[in-house]
């Protein structure tokens, strides 16, 4: 029996459309054909288990072979096979139903629209025509007393279907490779594609006499059956030469969606600009993509590992995820599982958690900033560290400093440094007052501080160099000045003239005698606006970040230097004032270039004069 036919559509050839416009990456033809072969094999296994297939199953595997001289690639399976009628149903009708409407309606639309629609037409098998000038199918059904069938199509709308001789159950798909696709006749090229897409398929895939896949990858097993060594070894398989991960989360849920996988926390330190395509997405163990933007929350895109879910909707080329309710649920589930795992480590081994904080703190802060639900789950385990290296939870720290660092308005003021070395003098001044100082020097900390001020009641943050130490935390007590009002005015004028810089606003303050003679500060509000503008935040307040720098120069009325400046003649007073100011600049790391050279020379002259 032989049958020929043609597909009734109004276009001469649908295959150029498939080739040019359906799939962006030609190599996935092999993924599609091998996946189909695996499906057919698994169906046979299921029928055998249900008792609906009584025959001998034999060795169930999928074989991929290439014949460079004959210019063929063959994908063979020993699955359920197809009768001639089934070939007509599954290969012809499904592929071409609606094809006319599709071609007419979407030929001028953008790629995203095409991708969403074309998935309705069951065109996975036809990806073969991206690389083949002709495709043959030889198939024999598992059903008794059925003839084997051969189907052939040259990429036009014509096909031939006939009975043929085939001894064994299953399907062989033979691709006669087109002249412009020679690369796919190279064994190394095919091996690379199989390794990329088929490495973890559940049925053995044989190529050149070697099985190239693990049929039971780690994520398909039960966590109770696995050791830490198993997880570490699998990580090295996925990411050779990488540092060992900090810890991992094994996901395994079947309601209200199916999701398995393993997510690893890598060592990242404070680097946000890392590769974000390290999580591999699978569907029933077939590799789909490493672009998991909607499935995984943004703040967890730096994680590594694998996710496997048949419930994530894909377009037919499987290169784009399509957001839907399941994707949102999976996203929320992953967020919860990560928070649960962090909480478990924190409760079980606080010391180990603190040791890892340098690496995981970035994830936690990013998550708290970007997801309110994650903030609520993580707020009791997020840590802050003071300059002495001690860790506290947010509540612990607030309770620790509340008694001493509450201002006259009953606000608890948390002091911090972004650079303990550069701001050392200010840190010491705060500690001399009995204040504690946090170290907040991470890439996200300027935003994290703003978040905590919104969330924590009656709490504000001030950098140690945002004001003089007596004003960082304003109390009801005041320090009396030893100078008269006239002397204060004169001192202010002398310093303003010696400094002669409109960005430096001089004020005379009654500080403790042991405090520095001059202290330069950038008000907390202005500095934060500038920090936010640099990191792309600030919103409607960004205009403040564009304003020129405006510093406060606090001259200590009660320091002995003030008396010396007032008693000196004009020239000596100017030198002393400039020297005291330059010392303050030096303490802030702001004395550079010509000004630094002049300061060093002036210091040498003053030493010689003594």
N, C-alpha and C positions, 0 to 999 in steps of 0.2 A: 504494500500500500504506500502510495506517495501522494502528498497533498501540497499544493502550492497555493499561495494566497497573497493578498496585499491588504495593507491597512488603509481603511477609508479615512484619510485625513487630507486636508487641503494644502498640505505643504509637501514638497517633493521629498524632503528628507529631514526627519527630526533629529538625526544623530549629530549633525554639525552643531545644533542648538545645545544638545547635551554636552558636546565636547567643549564648546567655547563659553557656555554661559551658565551651565548647571554646576560644574565643579571647578573650584579655583585651583585645585592641586591634582594633577593627573595620577600621581602615585597611589591615590587611595583606591584605584580600581582593584588592587590586590586585597586590600582590607575588606572590600565589599564582597568579593568572590569567596574569600576564605571564610568570612563570617557566615555567608549563606551555606557553605559546606559544613561548617560547625553546627549550624542550626539543624540541618538535615540529619546530621549524625546524632545530635541530642534527641531529636524526635524519635529516632529509631530506638535509642536506649529507653526512652519513656514508654514506648509501645511494648518493648520487651518486659519492662518492669510491671506493666499493667496486664501482661498476659495476652496482649492483642497481637503480638508477633511471636510465633512459636519457633521460628527458624533459628539457625546458628548465626549469632551476631558476628563472630570472628573478631579479628583485631580492628578496632574502630579508630581510625586516624584520618587526617587530611594530608594529602601529598601534593606538593607544588613542584613542578619540574619545568625546565627550560631546554629547548633544543635550538641552539643558535643557527645551525645550518638550515633546519626546516623553518626557522623564524616563528616558533610556537612557544607559548606558555600554557601549561595545562594545570588545572586545579581539580583534583580527584577526591571523591569521598565515597564511603561505603554506608551512606545514610539511607533514608527512606526511598530515594529515587522518585521518578515521575513517570506516569503513563503519557501517551501522546495527548490524551484529553487534558491531563493536568498541565502539560507544557503549554497547550493552547490557552488554558485558563490563567496560569500564573505568569507566563512569559509574554504572551501577546496581549490578552485583554487588559490585564492590570496596567501594563506599561503604556498602552495607547489610549485607554479610556480617558476622555477629557483632554487628550493631547492637543486637539485642534483648538479647543477653547483656551487652553493654556497659552499656546503659541500666539494666538490672536490677541488675547487680553493682556499678556504680560511682556510682549516683545519690546515695548518701549519704556517699561517701568524700571525703577532703580533696583539694584542688586538685592537689597533687603526684602523688597516685596516679592521678588522672584523666589528667593530662598524660602520664604514662608509658605508660598503656594505650592511649589513644585513637590514638596514632600508628600502631597496627596496621591501622587501618581505611581508610587512603587517602582521608581526607576533605578534602584541600587544596582541591579544586575547590569543595566545598560551603561554603567560607568566603564565597562569593558571596551566599549567603542571609542573611548578616549584614546586608547593606544592600539586598537585592533582594526584592521580593514575588513575582517570577517571573523565571526564567532560561531563555533559549533557546540552543540550540547548533545552528548550521548548519555542516555539515562535509562535505567531499568528499575522499575518499582519493586518494593518489598512484597507487594501483593502477588499471590500465586496466579499462574496462568495469564500473565500479562506480557505483551511484547515490549522489547526494548525500542526506544525511539531515538531518532536523530533529527535535530532541528538545526538549521543553518540560516544565517542572515549576513548580508554583506554591508550592512549599514544603510541600505536603502529601506524603503517601506516594504520590500518584498521579502518573503521567507519561504523556506521549504521544510516540510515536516514529513518524515517517512519512517517505516519500521526498519530496524537494523539488528545486527547481531551484537549482543553484549552478554558475556557469561555471568558477570557478577552484579549483584545489586548495587545501586548507587549512581552517582552522576560524575561525568567528566566534562569540564568546560574547557574548550580548546580555543585559545586566542591566536589568530594569525596576525602577527604584529605588523603594524603599518610602517612605512618607510621613515616617517618622521619620529618614530618612537624607538629607535635602535637602543637607546640607553637601557630599556627594560629587558633586553636580551642578555645583559651582563649579569652573571650570577651574583656578583658582589652588590649590585644595585638592588636586586630582588631580596637578597639576604637582609640588607639594611632596612627595607620597607617592612619585611616580616618581623624583624626585631623591634621596630618602632611600634607597629600596630598590633601585632599578634603574640607578643612575648608572654602574655599570661592567659591566653585562650584556654578554655576548659577541656578541649580535645587535643591530643598530640598533633602538632603540625610538623611534617617531615619535609626537609629540603636538602637535596644532595646527600641523602642517606643519613641525615642527622635531625633529631628532634630539636627544634629551636625554641620551644616554649616550656614554661612551668605551668602545668595544668591546675595546680592548687596553690596559687600564690598566698602569701601570708594572711592577707586580709580576708580570705575565704574561710580561714580556720577559726576555731574558738579561742578567745584570749586565754582561757584556763589551760589550754594545751600548749601554750607557747612560753618560752623563757625570755629573759632580757637579752640573752645572746642571740636568739632568733630575730628579735626586732632590730638589734644593732647590725646583724649580718644583712638583713633585708635592706636596711638603710644604705649600707655600702654598695649593694647591688644597684640600687636606684641612683645613688650619687657617689660614684667612686672618687676616692681621694679627699672626701669631705671630712671635716672634724666630726667626732661622734656627737649625736644630738643630745640635748639636755634631758628630754623625756618625750613621751609619745602618748597618743590617745587612740585607742582602737574603737572604731565606730561600728555598731551592728544593730540596725533597727529595721523592722519590717512593717511597722504601722505608725502613722498613717501613710507612710511612704517607705520604699525600700532604699536603704543606704548602708553600704559597708565601706570600710576603708581604714587607713592608718594615717594620722597626721603627726608629724614630728616637729618639735620645737628646735630649730637650729641655733647655734651660737651666732648672734648678730651684732652684739654691742650696740652702739648708738648710731648705726648706719641705716638711714631710711632709703638710700638710693641703692637698694639691692635688687637682684633679679626677682621679679614677682611672678615668674611663670614656672615655679618649681613643683606645683601641685598638679598631678596628672589625673585627668578625668577619664574614667572607663564606663562603658555600658555593657553589663554582662561579660566583663573581662576583656572587651575589645577597647583598645585605646582610642579615645575620641579627640581630646585636645588638652593643651596645658593652659588654656585661657579660661579661667574659672571665675571671672569677675563677679557674676551675679550669684553663683552658688556659695561662694565663701565670702564672709564679711570682709570689707576693705582692710580692716586692721589686722586680719589674719592672712593676708595675701603673702606675707613673708614666710609662712609655714611651708614645710616640705611634705611630700607624701603622696598618697593615692586616695581617690574617692571613686566609688563604683555605684552607680544607680541607674536602673532601667527607667526610672520615673522622671528623669530630666528630659524635657522635650528638646528635640534637635531638628534642624532643617535636614533636608535629604542628604546634603553633603556633609552633615554632622560637624561643620566647622563653626557654627554659631549656636549658642544656647538661646532659647527663647524663654523669657521671664514668664512665669505663671505662679499659681498658688503653691504648687509643690516646691518650686525653687525657693520661694520665700520661706516656706516651712523648714526646708533643709538648712537654709542660711541661719535661721533662728535656732535650730537644733544644734548646729555646730557651735554657735556662740555659747549656748548653755553648757555643752559638753566641755568646752575649753575652760569655762569658768569653774565648773565642777572639779575638773582635774587640778586646776591651780589651787582651789580651796582644799582639796584632799592633800596635796603636797604640803601646803602651809600648815594644816592641822597636824599632820603626821610627823613632820620633821622641819620645824621652824628654822633650824640652823642651816639645813641644806637649801631651803627656800631662799634664805638671805644670801647664801653664797651664789645662787643662780640669779639673783635680782639684777645684776649688771646686764645680763642677757635678756631676761624676760620682762624687765621693767618697761622696755620700749613697747612691747605688745600690750601690756596692761594699760599703760597711759594712753596709747593710741586708741585702744578699745573704750576706755572710760570717756575720752573726748568725743568719740564718734557714735557711741551707742548708749543711750540712757539706761537700757536694761542691763547692759554689761556693767555700767557704772554701779548700779545697785548691787550686782552680784560681786563686784570686785572691790568695793570701797573698804571692806573690812580686812582685806589682805594686801592692799596696795601699801608699799613701804616708802618711807622717806628716810634719808640718812643724814646725820649731822656731820660737822667737820671732823669730829673725833672718830668717825667710822661706825657709830652705833646706829642700828636700825630701829625704827618704830612704825607701827601702823598709824594712820592719821589720827584716830581717837587717842591712842597711847601718847602720841607726841603732844597733842593739844592739852591733855591732862598733865603732862610732864612740865609744860612751861606756863600753864595758865596763871598760876599764883604770882609769878614774877613778871610776866610779860603782858599783863592786862593794862590797858591805858585808862585814862580818866573817864572815857566813855564806855568802859566795860567791854571793849573790843580786845580780843586776844591777838597780839601782833606777832607773827612768825617771821623771824629774820632769816635771810638766806644770802648765800654768796654764789655767784656763777663762776667764779675763778678764785679759789682759796689763796693762790699764790699772788695774783695781781692785787687782790683786795685784802691782803693779809693784815695791814695796819687797821683797817676798819673792823675786821673779824676780831682782832685782839682787843680793840677798844670796846666792842660789844661784850666780849667774854669778861673783860675787867669789871663790867657792870653786873656780872652774874647772868648775862643773857646767853641763851643757846643759839647756835647758828646752824641752819641747814645747808647742805650742799645740793644745789639744784642747777647742774651744769649740763643737762642733757639737751638734745636737739628739740625735744617737745616741751621742755619745762616752762618756757614763757607762756605757752598756751595752757599747760596743766595748772599753773598757778592761778590763772584767771578762772578756770573751771572750779577749782577748790574754793575760791572766794565766793563763787555763786552758790556752791553746795553746802559749805560749812557755815553754821550760824555764828554770827558775831566774830568773824575771823578775817584778818587782812594780812597780806604779805608785804614786807619791805626789804629791799636789798640793803645790805649793811652800809653801802656808800650812798644811800638815797638821802641821807640827812646827817646832821651831827648826832652823836650817840644819845645826847640828852633829848633830842627831838624825835628819834626813831620811834620811841614809845613814850608818848607824852603823859607825864604824871601830873598830879596836882602840885607837887613841890616845885619851887623855883630856886635857881641859883642867883644870888645877888652879885651885881657887878661891882668891882673895886673902882671903876672909873666914873667920873661925873658925866652928865649928859654932854657937856662941852667937849670933854676929852673923847667921848665916843664918836662925836661928829668929826672931830679933827682926825682921829684914827681912821675913820671910814674914808675921809677925803684923801689922806696920805696913801692909803692902799689903792684906792681907785685910780689915783694919778700914776702910781708906780706900775700898776698892772696895765692900765690903758688898753682895755679890751672890752668892747661892748657886749660880748657874749658872757662876760664874767660879772655877776651882780654881787657887789660887796655889801656885807652886813656885819655889824659888830654884835657878838653874842656873849652872854655871861656863861661860859662853860667852866668845867672843873680846871683848876690850875695845872693838873697833870695832863690834861688833854693837849693835843697838838696846837701850835700857835695859829695855824691856818688849816682849814679843812675845806676841800672842794667836793661838792656833791651835785649830782644830776637828779632832780626830783623824780620820784618813782613813776608818776603818771607819764611824764614826758619820755622817760627811758623805755617804759613798756610800749608806748605807742610806736616808738622807733623800732623796737624789737619786733613788734607785730607786723609793721610795714615790711621789714626785711624778710619775714617768713610768710608774707602773703596774707596776713590776717588784718584785723583791726576794724573791718567794716566801715561804718560811717565815721569812725574816729580816725581813719587813716590820714586825714588832712593834718592832724597834729604831728604825725610822724614825719611830715614834709617840712615842718618848721625848722629853722636853724637851731643848733644846739644852744641851750641857755643854762649855764651853770650857776650855782650859788656858791659864793666864796665866804665862808664864815670865819671871821677874825675873832680869836678868843681873847676877850677883854681881860680875863683873869690869868692869862699866861704871862710870865715875866717879859717875853719878847714885846708885848704891847707897851709896857713901860719904857723899854729901851728905845722903841721907835718914837714914842712921844717926846722923849728927852733929847734925842739926837738932833743935829742941825739938818737942814732940808736934804742935803746931798746924802748924808749917812742914813737918814731916815728912809729915803727912797731905796738905797742899796739893801738895807735890812728888810724892808717890806717886800722887795722883789725876791730876795733870798728865801724868805719864809713862804712866799707864794710858790716859788719854784720847787721847794721841798714838798709842798702839797701836791703839785703837779706830778712830781716824781712818785709820790705814794700812789697816785692813780694811774701810773704808767702813761701819763700824758706829756711828759717832757721829752722832746725829741729834736733832732736836727740842730739848727743854729742855736735854738734856745737852750738845749742841753749843753752845747759847747760853751756858751756864755756862762751858764751856771757853774760848770766845772772850773773855768778860769776865775770867776768871782770867788768861788769857795777857796781856791788856792791862795788868792790875794788876801782874803780874810784870815786864813790860817797864818800867812806870813806876817800880817799886821799884828796878830796877837803876840 
